[in-house]
Each structure stands twice: as C-alpha cells, then as structure tokens.
Amino acid sequence: MAQRIKATPETERGAYASVADLAAHFSVSVDTIWRWARVGDFPAPVKLSPQLTRWRWADVTAWEAARAAA
C-alpha cells in the first residue's frame, strides 16, 4: 500500500508562489508585495527564468512565522 504524503503548504499550493498568489494570500495589492520585497521587508523573489519571478512558499511561511513570533 502506498504511503500517503503529509499535506503541507508546498504540496497543496506548489513550491513557488506568483506575486498574484501572494497578493491574494495577504489581501494586499500586487504593488504592495513588490514594495515589501524592494525595501527588504519580505523574502527575496527567485528568478526562475528571464521572464518568470516567483517566491518560495517555504520562505514566505517562515517570514510569516517570524513576524507572528515578534
């Protein structure tokens, strides 16, 4: 019998988030996500190709946990 994989944010959503995914997740605008990243108050995006920028969900959830603990 196959072992069931434990559901995590990465398995439910994928390993990477688009700026639109993050804006919806935090209920803010796309511009706000880019501003947070630009000023260094958010995990850095990852360039997957010249025209594709994403954020690692693991980095975002760690950032959220650190802010909640502060």
Secondary structure by P-SEA (a helix, b strand, c coil): ccccccccccccccccccaaaaaaaacccaaaaaaaaaaccccccccccccbbbbcaaaaaaaaaaaaac
